[in-house]
């Protein structure tokens, strides 16, 4: 058990305790188990439909191809669902991320990636399309007609040349997906997959 006393500006005293193995449930379908030190941690988890891009649709049943089916790759893992998990607070060590897909289909793998700064359309790469999108949003702020929060790369509440510079610096870079699977199976709730990570970004299960 780790306990810490935090002193606020009004001299109020808050006792915050952290214990190894404590579990957080940021959503009904995601469970986080901390194996190391953590303090004041909160988490949110939601399904993201923007990133990664959805796999291509299957051909109609009437079309029979003599070509072998291509296997999944890191550029298109073909996820059942992708989750955007945000964690605030202080933690160290590995965290077990357990996801139960909402559609309860069999899953066996969990992959993780970081969105490359500048990939404003969330297609897995930074290219000319992203630069054009940022250029269109230049000078905008929340509430503006041209405001696009994805273009505010440094999160300062405005889109300016600093954001465009970040995208130009990362031009040509692509996201890399990594298999972080620890275990998978089925319990009383349904199918699940568990991955091991030490930071949070976007997670896909398949």
C-alpha positions in Angstrom: 0.0 0.0 0.0 1.3 3.4 -1.0 -0.2 6.5 0.6 0.5 10.1 -0.1 -0.8 13.4 1.4 -1.4 16.1 -1.1 -1.6 19.7 0.1 -4.0 22.0 -2.0 -3.8 25.7 -2.4 -6.4 26.1 0.3 -4.3 23.9 2.7 -6.9 21.2 2.4 -5.5 17.7 3.0 -6.3 14.9 0.6 -5.2 11.3 1.4 -4.5 9.4 -1.8 -3.6 5.7 -1.6 -2.4 3.4 -4.3 -2.1 -0.4 -4.0 -0.4 -2.7 -6.5 -2.9 -4.8 -8.4 -5.8 -2.3 -8.0 -8.2 -2.5 -10.9 -9.9 0.4 -12.7 -12.9 0.0 -14.9 -13.1 3.0 -17.1 -16.0 1.6 -19.1 -18.2 -1.5 -19.0 -16.0 -3.1 -21.6 -12.5 -2.1 -20.5 -10.6 -3.1 -17.3 -7.2 -1.8 -16.3 -5.0 -3.6 -13.8 -2.0 -1.7 -12.5 1.0 -3.8 -11.5 3.3 -1.0 -10.3 3.0 2.3 -8.5 0.2 4.7 -9.4 -1.3 7.8 -7.8 -4.5 9.6 -8.5 -5.2 7.7 -11.7 -8.4 8.2 -13.6 -9.3 6.6 -17.0 -11.8 6.8 -19.8 -12.3 4.4 -22.6 -14.4 4.7 -25.7 -14.7 3.0 -29.1 -13.1 5.0 -31.8 -14.6 4.8 -35.3 -12.0 7.1 -36.9 -8.8 5.3 -36.2 -7.7 2.9 -37.4 -9.5 2.9 -40.8 -12.0 0.2 -41.2 -11.0 -2.9 -43.1 -12.2 -3.1 -46.7 -15.6 -4.6 -47.2 -15.8 -8.3 -48.2 -16.6 -9.1 -51.9 -20.2 -10.1 -52.6 -20.8 -13.8 -52.2 -21.5 -14.2 -56.0 -17.9 -13.2 -56.7 -15.5 -16.1 -56.4 -11.8 -15.2 -56.6 -9.0 -17.6 -57.4 -6.5 -15.4 -55.6 -5.6 -16.5 -52.0 -6.9 -14.3 -49.2 -4.3 -11.8 -48.0 -3.4 -12.2 -44.4 -3.7 -9.3 -42.0 -0.8 -6.9 -41.7 0.2 -4.1 -39.4 -1.1 -1.6 -42.0 -4.6 -3.2 -41.9 -5.0 -5.5 -38.8 -8.7 -5.9 -39.5 -9.9 -5.0 -36.0 -13.2 -6.1 -34.5 -13.1 -2.8 -32.5 -10.6 -0.1 -31.8 -10.6 1.7 -28.4 -9.2 5.1 -27.5 -8.1 4.8 -23.8 -7.0 7.9 -21.9 -5.3 7.7 -18.5 -4.4 10.7 -16.3 -2.4 10.6 -13.1 1.0 9.0 -12.2 1.8 5.4 -12.8 4.8 3.3 -13.5 5.3 -0.3 -14.5 3.1 -2.4 -16.8 -0.7 -2.3 -17.0 -3.0 -5.1 -18.0 -5.6 -3.8 -20.5 -8.6 -6.1 -20.7 -11.2 -5.5 -23.4 -14.5 -7.3 -23.9 -15.7 -6.4 -27.5 -19.2 -5.0 -27.4 -20.4 -7.3 -30.2 -19.1 -10.3 -28.3 -17.4 -12.0 -31.2 -14.3 -14.2 -30.6 -11.1 -12.3 -30.3 -7.5 -13.4 -29.7 -5.2 -10.4 -30.2 -4.7 -6.9 -29.0 -2.6 -4.3 -30.9 -1.5 -0.9 -29.9 -0.4 2.2 -31.9 0.3 5.8 -31.4 -1.2 8.3 -33.8 1.6 10.2 -35.5 1.3 14.0 -34.8 0.0 15.5 -38.0 -2.2 12.6 -39.0 -5.3 14.7 -38.7 -7.5 12.5 -40.8 -6.5 9.4 -38.8 -5.7 7.2 -41.8 -2.4 6.0 -40.3 0.0 8.3 -42.2 1.0 12.0 -42.5 0.8 13.2 -46.1 -0.3 16.1 -48.3 -4.0 15.6 -47.4 -3.2 16.3 -43.7 -1.2 19.4 -44.6 -4.1 20.7 -46.7 -6.5 20.1 -43.9 -4.4 22.0 -41.4 -3.9 24.9 -43.9 -7.6 25.2 -44.4 -8.0 25.5 -40.6 -5.2 28.0 -40.0 -6.2 30.9 -37.8 -9.2 29.1 -36.4 -10.2 28.7 -32.7 -13.0 26.7 -31.0 -16.3 28.0 -32.3 -14.8 29.3 -35.6 -16.4 28.1 -38.8 -13.1 26.4 -39.9 -12.2 25.0 -36.5 -11.0 21.4 -36.6 -9.7 20.1 -33.2 -7.7 17.4 -34.9 -5.5 20.2 -36.4 -4.6 21.7 -33.0 -1.6 19.4 -32.7 0.0 21.2 -29.7 -3.4 21.6 -27.9 -3.1 25.3 -27.3 -6.7 26.1 -28.5 -5.8 27.4 -31.9 -4.6 26.2 -35.3 -1.5 28.1 -36.4 1.9 27.7 -38.1 3.2 25.8 -35.1 0.7 23.0 -35.8 1.5 23.1 -39.5 5.2 22.9 -38.6 4.6 19.7 -36.5 2.9 18.0 -39.4 5.6 19.0 -41.9 8.2 17.6 -39.5 6.4 14.2 -39.5 5.5 14.2 -43.2 5.8 10.7 -44.6 5.7 9.0 -41.2 3.2 6.1 -40.7 1.8 4.5 -37.6 3.2 1.2 -36.5 0.9 -1.4 -34.8 2.4 -3.7 -32.2 0.9 -7.0 -30.9 0.8 -6.7 -27.1 -1.4 -9.7 -26.5 -1.0 -11.4 -23.1 -4.0 -13.6 -22.9 -7.5 -14.2 -24.5 -10.4 -16.3 -23.7 -14.1 -16.4 -22.7 -15.7 -15.9 -19.3 -19.1 -15.3 -17.8 -19.3 -11.9 -19.6 -18.2 -13.1 -23.0 -15.0 -13.0 -25.1 -12.1 -11.0 -23.9 -8.5 -10.2 -24.8 -5.8 -8.9 -22.5 -2.7 -6.9 -23.5 0.3 -5.5 -21.6 1.4 -1.9 -22.0 3.2 0.9 -20.2 1.4 3.8 -21.9 -1.9 4.6 -23.5 -3.1 5.5 -27.0 -5.2 3.5 -29.4 -5.9 -0.2 -29.0 -7.4 -2.6 -31.5 -8.7 -6.1 -30.9 -9.2 -8.8 -33.4 
